[in-house]
C-alpha cells in the first residue's frame, strides 16, 4: 500500500507561487515600471470586495446564517467570495462549522492546539484523511441554487472576475501586467493571510472578555485588515450574531454594511445576542479568571477572595434573572402595532440601560480584584 504524503504538493505549490508572484513579482515590476495610482486603487478595491465576499458572505451569511438576504445579494456575495480562491461556499462553511462544533479538538480542521503554523496555513497544505476532509453539516446550503451554481463553476467564476477582469481594467490604462500583479496576485495573498490570521493570531494574542476558557481572542488590530473579524472571542461565544465588533466604535465594516442593507430590506432577520447574555458572559469570564488565579493562592487569602467573588457573582445573577424576565415579558408584547412597538422598544432600552449600569459596578469591583491579584496586591476592601 502506497504511503500517503504528509503534504498536498499541489496546494503547497499554488500557495507558494501566488505570494511569490504577489510580492516579488510586483516588487520587480514596480522597480522597473514605477507605480501609477490605478494599481494601488485596484488592489484596495478588489481586496475590499473579495474580503467582504468572505466575511459578509461565506462567513456570516452562509456558514453562520446570522442574517438573511435577497437572492440578488446572495449571488453578489458568492461571486465576491469566489474572487478570494478560498474554496467553495460548501467546503468553507463545512470546515468552519466543524471548527465551531469541535473547537480545539482533533475534529477541528484548524485547531490552535496543533500549533500556530497548522492553524494559520498548515492545515490547508497537509494531506487530510478523507474521513476528516468530508463536506458535512451543510445540508441547508446544498439546496441553494447559488451554491449549486458555484459548485459547478467555482474556478470559472474566480478566474473570470478575479483575474480576467483586473487584466481588462489594466488594458484600459495601458498596464495589464501591473493590474494583474496588484489586483490579482498581491490581492489574493493579502486576502488569504488576513483570513488565516483569524485562525492563528486571533487564537494566540488578545483579550478574552466573553469566554476565558476559549483560545479565541479579541484583537482590534486584526479587525483592521479582516473587515471586522478580529473580535474573535466574542464571535466564538456568540457565533450566530451578525456582528463581531459589538461596540459602536469597533471597526466592523461587515456589520455596518449588513445593517445598512437592512434599512432597505436587502438584509433581514439580523441576529443579535441579548444584552443580558453579553454581560452575563463578561461577568462569568472574569469570575473564571479570578478562580484560576486564586487556585494557586494560600488557603486563607483564597478563601477571603472567593467569598467576595461569590457575593458579587450572586448579586449579578439576581440582576440577570430579573433582567431576563423583563426582557421576555416585553419581547412577547411586541405586535404589529408600530406605535405600541415604539413604546415597548423604549421600555426595553431603559431596562437594558438600568441593568447595564448595575452590572458595570459589579464588573468594576471584579476587575479591580483581578488587577490586584495579577500584581500581587492581595487586598480585600
Secondary structure by P-SEA (a helix, b strand, c coil): cbbbbccaaaaaaaaaaaaaaaaaaaaaaaaaccccaaaaaaaaaaaaaaaaaaacccccccccccccccaaaaaaaaaaaaaaccccaaaaaaaaaaaaacccccccccccccccccccccccccccccccccccccccccccaaaaaaaacaaaaaaacccaaaaaaaaaaccaaaaaacccaaaaaaaaaaaaaaaccccccccccccccccbbbbcccccccccccccccccccccccccccccccccaaaaaaaaaaaaccccccccccaaaaaaaaaaaaaaaaaaaaccccaaaaaaaaaaaaaaaaaaaaaaaaaaaaaaaaaaaccccaaaaaaaaaaaaaaaaaaaaaaaaaaaaaaaaaaaaaacccccc
